[in-house]
């Protein structure tokens, strides 16, 4: 996990348009669901983060942005947001 965060921060040094807060939160949480199940862990991680952020009273918009950044971060998925692409790419870099 720490490597994905490190790679996310590295990518963010070259990307001005991305929401840095969303990327870093999402990088920390992207594989949390993997501890429960490997298959579909991205969706599980996204849902777990969504629930925790609601408890912490984050704004709905940032919760949704983090959700979108995580739920399609797996190798062959195509994220719907720039932040999701960054997290997916950082995860790929960590894998190889």
N, CA, C and O atoms as a GROMACS GRO file, in nm:
protein
  384
    1UNK      N    1   0.082  -0.119   0.000
    1UNK     CA    2   0.000   0.000   0.000
    1UNK      C    3   0.087   0.125   0.000
    1UNK      O    4   0.060   0.219  -0.075
    2UNK      N    5   0.190   0.129   0.083
    2UNK     CA    6   0.272   0.250   0.089
    2UNK      C    7   0.338   0.281  -0.044
    2UNK      O    8   0.358   0.397  -0.079
    3UNK      N    9   0.374   0.175  -0.119
    3UNK     CA   10   0.435   0.198  -0.249
    3UNK      C   11   0.337   0.263  -0.346
    3UNK      O   12   0.374   0.351  -0.423
    4UNK      N   13   0.212   0.220  -0.342
    4UNK     CA   14   0.111   0.279  -0.430
    4UNK      C   15   0.092   0.426  -0.396
    4UNK      O   16   0.076   0.510  -0.485
    5UNK      N   17   0.094   0.459  -0.268
    5UNK     CA   18   0.085   0.599  -0.226
    5UNK      C   19   0.206   0.676  -0.278
    5UNK      O   20   0.192   0.786  -0.331
    6UNK      N   21   0.323   0.619  -0.263
    6UNK     CA   22   0.446   0.684  -0.310
    6UNK      C   23   0.441   0.708  -0.462
    6UNK      O   24   0.475   0.816  -0.509
    7UNK      N   25   0.399   0.607  -0.537
    7UNK     CA   26   0.391   0.622  -0.682
    7UNK      C   27   0.281   0.722  -0.721
    7UNK      O   28   0.297   0.798  -0.817
    8UNK      N   29   0.172   0.724  -0.647
    8UNK     CA   30   0.065   0.822  -0.672
    8UNK      C   31   0.120   0.963  -0.654
    8UNK      O   32   0.095   1.050  -0.738
    9UNK      N   33   0.192   0.986  -0.547
    9UNK     CA   34   0.251   1.118  -0.523
    9UNK      C   35   0.348   1.154  -0.635
    9UNK      O   36   0.353   1.268  -0.679
   10UNK      N   37   0.425   1.057  -0.680
   10UNK     CA   38   0.517   1.081  -0.792
   10UNK      C   39   0.445   1.121  -0.919
   10UNK      O   40   0.487   1.215  -0.987
   11UNK      N   41   0.338   1.052  -0.951
   11UNK     CA   42   0.259   1.086  -1.069
   11UNK      C   43   0.198   1.225  -1.054
   11UNK      O   44   0.194   1.302  -1.150
   12UNK      N   45   0.151   1.257  -0.934
   12UNK     CA   46   0.088   1.387  -0.910
   12UNK      C   47   0.185   1.504  -0.930
   12UNK      O   48   0.142   1.616  -0.956
   13UNK      N   49   0.314   1.479  -0.918
   13UNK     CA   50   0.412   1.587  -0.943
   13UNK      C   51   0.408   1.634  -1.088
   13UNK      O   52   0.453   1.744  -1.120
   14UNK      N   53   0.354   1.548  -1.175
   14UNK     CA   54   0.351   1.580  -1.318
   14UNK      C   55   0.209   1.604  -1.370
   14UNK      O   56   0.189   1.626  -1.489
   15UNK      N   57   0.112   1.601  -1.281
   15UNK     CA   58  -0.028   1.616  -1.321
   15UNK      C   59  -0.095   1.724  -1.236
   15UNK      O   60  -0.122   1.703  -1.118
   16UNK      N   61  -0.120   1.838  -1.297
   16UNK     CA   62  -0.174   1.952  -1.224
   16UNK      C   63  -0.326   1.949  -1.211
   16UNK      O   64  -0.381   2.011  -1.119
   17UNK      N   65  -0.396   1.879  -1.299
   17UNK     CA   66  -0.542   1.884  -1.302
   17UNK      C   67  -0.608   1.790  -1.202
   17UNK      O   68  -0.726   1.807  -1.170
   18UNK      N   69  -0.536   1.692  -1.153
   18UNK     CA   70  -0.595   1.592  -1.063
   18UNK      C   71  -0.618   1.649  -0.924
   18UNK      O   72  -0.544   1.736  -0.878
   19UNK      N   73  -0.720   1.598  -0.857
   19UNK     CA   74  -0.747   1.633  -0.718
   19UNK      C   75  -0.653   1.549  -0.632
   19UNK      O   76  -0.672   1.429  -0.616
   20UNK      N   77  -0.553   1.614  -0.577
   20UNK     CA   78  -0.449   1.544  -0.501
   20UNK      C   79  -0.504   1.473  -0.377
   20UNK      O   80  -0.464   1.361  -0.345
   21UNK      N   81  -0.596   1.540  -0.308
   21UNK     CA   82  -0.655   1.480  -0.188
   21UNK      C   83  -0.727   1.350  -0.223
   21UNK      O   84  -0.712   1.249  -0.153
   22UNK      N   85  -0.805   1.352  -0.329
   22UNK     CA   86  -0.877   1.232  -0.372
   22UNK      C   87  -0.779   1.122  -0.408
   22UNK      O   88  -0.799   1.006  -0.370
   23UNK      N   89  -0.675   1.155  -0.481
   23UNK     CA   90  -0.577   1.055  -0.522
   23UNK      C   91  -0.507   0.990  -0.403
   23UNK      O   92  -0.491   0.868  -0.400
   24UNK      N   93  -0.466   1.069  -0.308
   24UNK     CA   94  -0.391   1.014  -0.195
   24UNK      C   95  -0.482   0.932  -0.104
   24UNK      O   96  -0.443   0.823  -0.062
   25UNK      N   97  -0.600   0.981  -0.073
   25UNK     CA   98  -0.695   0.903   0.007
   25UNK      C   99  -0.723   0.770  -0.064
   25UNK      O  100  -0.722   0.664  -0.001
   26UNK      N  101  -0.749   0.776  -0.192
   26UNK     CA  102  -0.783   0.657  -0.270
   26UNK      C  103  -0.666   0.560  -0.278
   26UNK      O  104  -0.686   0.438  -0.274
   27UNK      N  105  -0.546   0.610  -0.289
   27UNK     CA  106  -0.429   0.523  -0.293
   27UNK      C  107  -0.414   0.445  -0.162
   27UNK      O  108  -0.382   0.326  -0.163
   28UNK      N  109  -0.438   0.511  -0.051
   28UNK     CA  110  -0.432   0.443   0.078
   28UNK      C  111  -0.539   0.334   0.090
   28UNK      O  112  -0.514   0.230   0.152
   29UNK      N  113  -0.654   0.357   0.034
   29UNK     CA  114  -0.768   0.267   0.053
   29UNK      C  115  -0.789   0.167  -0.060
   29UNK      O  116  -0.874   0.079  -0.047
   30UNK      N  117  -0.715   0.176  -0.170
   30UNK     CA  118  -0.749   0.101  -0.290
   30UNK      C  119  -0.756  -0.051  -0.271
   30UNK      O  120  -0.831  -0.118  -0.342
   31UNK      N  121  -0.680  -0.106  -0.179
   31UNK     CA  122  -0.678  -0.252  -0.160
   31UNK      C  123  -0.728  -0.297  -0.023
   31UNK      O  124  -0.705  -0.412   0.015
   32UNK      N  125  -0.794  -0.213   0.050
   32UNK     CA  126  -0.842  -0.250   0.184
   32UNK      C  127  -0.933  -0.372   0.176
   32UNK      O  128  -0.926  -0.460   0.262
   33UNK      N  129  -1.017  -0.378   0.077
   33UNK     CA  130  -1.110  -0.491   0.061
   33UNK      C  131  -1.042  -0.622   0.029
   33UNK      O  132  -1.102  -0.728   0.047
   34UNK      N  133  -0.918  -0.618  -0.018
   34UNK     CA  134  -0.843  -0.739  -0.051
   34UNK      C  135  -0.822  -0.827   0.070
   34UNK      O  136  -0.807  -0.949   0.057
   35UNK      N  137  -0.821  -0.769   0.189
   35UNK     CA  138  -0.802  -0.849   0.311
   35UNK      C  139  -0.925  -0.935   0.339
   35UNK      O  140  -0.918  -1.031   0.416
   36UNK      N  141  -1.037  -0.901   0.276
   36UNK     CA  142  -1.161  -0.977   0.295
   36UNK      C  143  -1.184  -1.072   0.178
   36UNK      O  144  -1.222  -1.188   0.197
   37UNK      N  145  -1.162  -1.023   0.057
   37UNK     CA  146  -1.179  -1.107  -0.063
   37UNK      C  147  -1.093  -1.051  -0.175
   37UNK      O  148  -1.080  -0.930  -0.190
   38UNK      N  149  -1.036  -1.141  -0.253
   38UNK     CA  150  -0.952  -1.097  -0.364
   38UNK      C  151  -1.037  -1.057  -0.485
   38UNK      O  152  -1.015  -0.952  -0.546
   39UNK      N  153  -1.134  -1.143  -0.520
   39UNK     CA  154  -1.220  -1.113  -0.633
   39UNK      C  155  -1.311  -0.995  -0.598
   39UNK      O  156  -1.371  -0.990  -0.490
   40UNK      N  157  -1.320  -0.902  -0.689
   40UNK     CA  158  -1.402  -0.782  -0.671
   40UNK      C  159  -1.361  -0.698  -0.550
   40UNK      O  160  -1.444  -0.629  -0.491
   41UNK      N  161  -1.234  -0.704  -0.514
   41UNK     CA  162  -1.189  -0.627  -0.397
   41UNK      C  163  -1.195  -0.477  -0.422
   41UNK      O  164  -1.209  -0.400  -0.328
   42UNK      N  165  -1.184  -0.435  -0.547
   42UNK     CA  166  -1.186  -0.292  -0.577
   42UNK      C  167  -1.321  -0.231  -0.539
   42UNK      O  168  -1.327  -0.125  -0.478
   43UNK      N  169  -1.428  -0.299  -0.577
   43UNK     CA  170  -1.562  -0.251  -0.543
   43UNK      C  171  -1.584  -0.255  -0.392
   43UNK      O  172  -1.641  -0.162  -0.335
   44UNK      N  173  -1.539  -0.360  -0.328
   44UNK     CA  174  -1.551  -0.371  -0.183
   44UNK      C  175  -1.472  -0.259  -0.114
   44UNK      O  176  -1.522  -0.197  -0.020
   45UNK      N  177  -1.351  -0.234  -0.160
   45UNK     CA  178  -1.268  -0.126  -0.103
   45UNK      C  179  -1.337   0.009  -0.118
   45UNK      O  180  -1.338   0.090  -0.025
   46UNK      N  181  -1.393   0.033  -0.236
   46UNK     CA  182  -1.462   0.160  -0.263
   46UNK      C  183  -1.581   0.178  -0.170
   46UNK      O  184  -1.604   0.287  -0.116
   47UNK      N  185  -1.657   0.072  -0.151
   47UNK     CA  186  -1.773   0.079  -0.061
   47UNK      C  187  -1.732   0.098   0.085
   47UNK      O  188  -1.797   0.172   0.159
   48UNK      N  189  -1.625   0.031   0.126
   48UNK     CA  190  -1.576   0.046   0.263
   48UNK      C  191  -1.532   0.191   0.288
   48UNK      O  192  -1.564   0.249   0.391
   49UNK      N  193  -1.458   0.247   0.192
   49UNK     CA  194  -1.412   0.385   0.206
   49UNK      C  195  -1.531   0.480   0.210
   49UNK      O  196  -1.533   0.574   0.290
   50UNK      N  197  -1.628   0.456   0.126
   50UNK     CA  198  -1.747   0.542   0.122
   50UNK      C  199  -1.814   0.547   0.259
   50UNK      O  200  -1.850   0.655   0.307
   51UNK      N  201  -1.830   0.432   0.321
   51UNK     CA  202  -1.894   0.427   0.453
   51UNK      C  203  -1.811   0.499   0.560
   51UNK      O  204  -1.866   0.571   0.642
   52UNK      N  205  -1.680   0.480   0.558
   52UNK     CA  206  -1.594   0.547   0.656
   52UNK      C  207  -1.594   0.698   0.637
   52UNK      O  208  -1.597   0.773   0.734
   53UNK      N  209  -1.592   0.743   0.511
   53UNK     CA  210  -1.593   0.886   0.485
   53UNK      C  211  -1.725   0.949   0.528
   53UNK      O  212  -1.727   1.064   0.574
   54UNK      N  213  -1.834   0.876   0.513
   54UNK     CA  214  -1.965   0.927   0.560
   54UNK      C  215  -1.963   0.943   0.711
   54UNK      O  216  -2.011   1.043   0.764
   55UNK      N  217  -1.907   0.845   0.781
   55UNK     CA  218  -1.898   0.853   0.927
   55UNK      C  219  -1.816   0.974   0.970
   55UNK      O  220  -1.846   1.038   1.072
   56UNK      N  221  -1.713   1.006   0.892
   56UNK     CA  222  -1.626   1.120   0.923
   56UNK      C  223  -1.681   1.252   0.869
   56UNK      O  224  -1.617   1.356   0.881
   57UNK      N  225  -1.798   1.246   0.809
   57UNK     CA  226  -1.871   1.362   0.759
   57UNK      C  227  -1.798   1.439   0.648
   57UNK      O  228  -1.799   1.562   0.644
   58UNK      N  229  -1.733   1.362   0.560
   58UNK     CA  230  -1.676   1.424   0.441
   58UNK      C  231  -1.790   1.472   0.351
   58UNK      O  232  -1.902   1.422   0.359
   59UNK      N  233  -1.760   1.567   0.268
   59UNK     CA  234  -1.855   1.618   0.170
   59UNK      C  235  -1.889   1.507   0.070
   59UNK      O  236  -1.802   1.429   0.030
   60UNK      N  237  -2.017   1.499   0.030
   60UNK     CA  238  -2.061   1.394  -0.062
   60UNK      C  239  -1.983   1.392  -0.192
   60UNK      O  240  -1.959   1.286  -0.249
   61UNK      N  241  -1.944   1.508  -0.239
   61UNK     CA  242  -1.871   1.515  -0.366
   61UNK      C  243  -1.735   1.447  -0.357
   61UNK      O  244  -1.699   1.371  -0.447
   62UNK      N  245  -1.661   1.472  -0.252
   62UNK     CA  246  -1.529   1.409  -0.239
   62UNK      C  247  -1.544   1.258  -0.212
   62UNK      O  248  -1.461   1.178  -0.256
   63UNK      N  249  -1.649   1.221  -0.141
   63UNK     CA  250  -1.675   1.078  -0.119
   63UNK      C  251  -1.695   1.009  -0.254
   63UNK      O  252  -1.638   0.903  -0.279
   64UNK      N  253  -1.776   1.068  -0.339
   64UNK     CA  254  -1.803   1.009  -0.470
   64UNK      C  255  -1.678   1.006  -0.557
   64UNK      O  256  -1.656   0.910  -0.630
   65UNK      N  257  -1.597   1.109  -0.550
   65UNK     CA  258  -1.473   1.113  -0.628
   65UNK      C  259  -1.378   1.002  -0.583
   65UNK      O  260  -1.315   0.936  -0.667
   66UNK      N  261  -1.367   0.980  -0.453
   66UNK     CA  262  -1.282   0.873  -0.402
   66UNK      C  263  -1.337   0.736  -0.442
   66UNK      O  264  -1.262   0.647  -0.482
   67UNK      N  265  -1.468   0.721  -0.432
   67UNK     CA  266  -1.533   0.596  -0.474
   67UNK      C  267  -1.498   0.566  -0.620
   67UNK      O  268  -1.458   0.454  -0.654
   68UNK      N  269  -1.515   0.666  -0.706
   68UNK     CA  270  -1.488   0.647  -0.848
   68UNK      C  271  -1.340   0.617  -0.876
   68UNK      O  272  -1.308   0.546  -0.971
   69UNK      N  273  -1.253   0.672  -0.794
   69UNK     CA  274  -1.110   0.649  -0.813
   69UNK      C  275  -1.068   0.508  -0.774
   69UNK      O  276  -0.966   0.459  -0.822
   70UNK      N  277  -1.146   0.441  -0.690
   70UNK     CA  278  -1.108   0.309  -0.642
   70UNK      C  279  -1.180   0.195  -0.712
   70UNK      O  280  -1.118   0.093  -0.741
   71UNK      N  281  -1.307   0.210  -0.741
   71UNK     CA  282  -1.385   0.092  -0.778
   71UNK      C  283  -1.347   0.031  -0.912
   71UNK      O  284  -1.384  -0.083  -0.939
   72UNK      N  285  -1.275   0.102  -0.996
   72UNK     CA  286  -1.227   0.045  -1.122
   72UNK      C  287  -1.075   0.062  -1.134
   72UNK      O  288  -1.025   0.105  -1.238
   73UNK      N  289  -1.003   0.028  -1.028
   73UNK     CA  290  -0.858   0.047  -1.033
   73UNK      C  291  -0.783  -0.079  -1.074
   73UNK      O  292  -0.661  -0.075  -1.092
   74UNK      N  293  -0.852  -0.190  -1.090
   74UNK     CA  294  -0.785  -0.315  -1.121
   74UNK      C  295  -0.723  -0.313  -1.260
   74UNK      O  296  -0.757  -0.228  -1.343
   75UNK      N  297  -0.634  -0.405  -1.284
   75UNK     CA  298  -0.545  -0.408  -1.400
   75UNK      C  299  -0.615  -0.378  -1.533
   75UNK      O  300  -0.568  -0.292  -1.608
   76UNK      N  301  -0.724  -0.447  -1.564
   76UNK     CA  302  -0.788  -0.433  -1.695
   76UNK      C  303  -0.907  -0.337  -1.696
   76UNK      O  304  -0.971  -0.319  -1.799
   77UNK      N  305  -0.936  -0.276  -1.584
   77UNK     CA  306  -1.047  -0.182  -1.577
   77UNK      C  307  -1.007  -0.047  -1.636
   77UNK      O  308  -0.889  -0.012  -1.642
   78UNK      N  309  -1.108   0.027  -1.679
   78UNK     CA  310  -1.085   0.163  -1.727
   78UNK      C  311  -1.155   0.259  -1.632
   78UNK      O  312  -1.277   0.273  -1.637
   79UNK      N  313  -1.079   0.324  -1.544
   79UNK     CA  314  -1.138   0.420  -1.451
   79UNK      C  315  -1.211   0.532  -1.524
   79UNK      O  316  -1.177   0.566  -1.638
   80UNK      N  317  -1.309   0.588  -1.457
   80UNK     CA  318  -1.391   0.693  -1.517
   80UNK      C  319  -1.336   0.833  -1.492
   80UNK      O  320  -1.384   0.930  -1.551
   81UNK      N  321  -1.237   0.845  -1.404
   81UNK     CA  322  -1.184   0.977  -1.369
   81UNK      C  323  -1.032   0.979  -1.380
   81UNK      O  324  -0.967   0.875  -1.380
   82UNK      N  325  -0.978   1.098  -1.391
   82UNK     CA  326  -0.832   1.114  -1.393
   82UNK      C  327  -0.771   1.058  -1.265
   82UNK      O  328  -0.667   0.993  -1.270
   83UNK      N  329  -0.835   1.083  -1.152
   83UNK     CA  330  -0.784   1.033  -1.024
   83UNK      C  331  -0.782   0.880  -1.023
   83UNK      O  332  -0.690   0.820  -0.969
   84UNK      N  333  -0.884   0.820  -1.081
   84UNK     CA  334  -0.887   0.674  -1.091
   84UNK      C  335  -0.776   0.620  -1.179
   84UNK      O  336  -0.716   0.517  -1.147
   85UNK      N  337  -0.748   0.688  -1.288
   85UNK     CA  338  -0.639   0.647  -1.376
   85UNK      C  339  -0.506   0.655  -1.302
   85UNK      O  340  -0.422   0.567  -1.315
   86UNK      N  341  -0.488   0.760  -1.225
   86UNK     CA  342  -0.363   0.777  -1.149
   86UNK      C  343  -0.346   0.665  -1.047
   86UNK      O  344  -0.238   0.607  -1.036
   87UNK      N  345  -0.452   0.633  -0.973
   87UNK     CA  346  -0.443   0.525  -0.873
   87UNK      C  347  -0.418   0.391  -0.942
   87UNK      O  348  -0.335   0.313  -0.897
   88UNK      N  349  -0.490   0.365  -1.051
   88UNK     CA  350  -0.469   0.240  -1.125
   88UNK      C  351  -0.326   0.229  -1.175
   88UNK      O  352  -0.263   0.124  -1.162
   89UNK      N  353  -0.274   0.337  -1.232
   89UNK     CA  354  -0.137   0.334  -1.285
   89UNK      C  355  -0.034   0.318  -1.175
   89UNK      O  356   0.065   0.246  -1.192
   90UNK      N  357  -0.055   0.383  -1.062
   90UNK     CA  358   0.037   0.367  -0.948
   90UNK      C  359   0.034   0.223  -0.898
   90UNK      O  360   0.138   0.168  -0.862
   91UNK      N  361  -0.083   0.163  -0.897
   91UNK     CA  362  -0.097   0.023  -0.856
   91UNK      C  363  -0.026  -0.069  -0.954
   91UNK      O  364   0.037  -0.166  -0.913
   92UNK      N  365  -0.036  -0.040  -1.084
   92UNK     CA  366   0.033  -0.120  -1.186
   92UNK      C  367   0.185  -0.108  -1.169
   92UNK      O  368   0.257  -0.208  -1.178
   93UNK      N  369   0.232   0.012  -1.146
   93UNK     CA  370   0.376   0.033  -1.125
   93UNK      C  371   0.423  -0.049  -1.006
   93UNK      O  372   0.528  -0.112  -1.011
   94UNK      N  373   0.345  -0.047  -0.899
   94UNK     CA  374   0.380  -0.124  -0.780
   94UNK      C  375   0.384  -0.274  -0.810
   94UNK      O  376   0.469  -0.345  -0.758
   95UNK      N  377   0.293  -0.321  -0.893
   95UNK     CA  378   0.285  -0.463  -0.925
   95UNK      C  379   0.407  -0.509  -1.003
   95UNK      O  380   0.460  -0.618  -0.979
   96UNK      N  381   0.452  -0.424  -1.098
   96UNK     CA  382   0.568  -0.466  -1.179
   96UNK      C  383   0.696  -0.423  -1.114
   96UNK      O  384   0.804  -0.449  -1.168
   0.00000   0.00000   0.00000
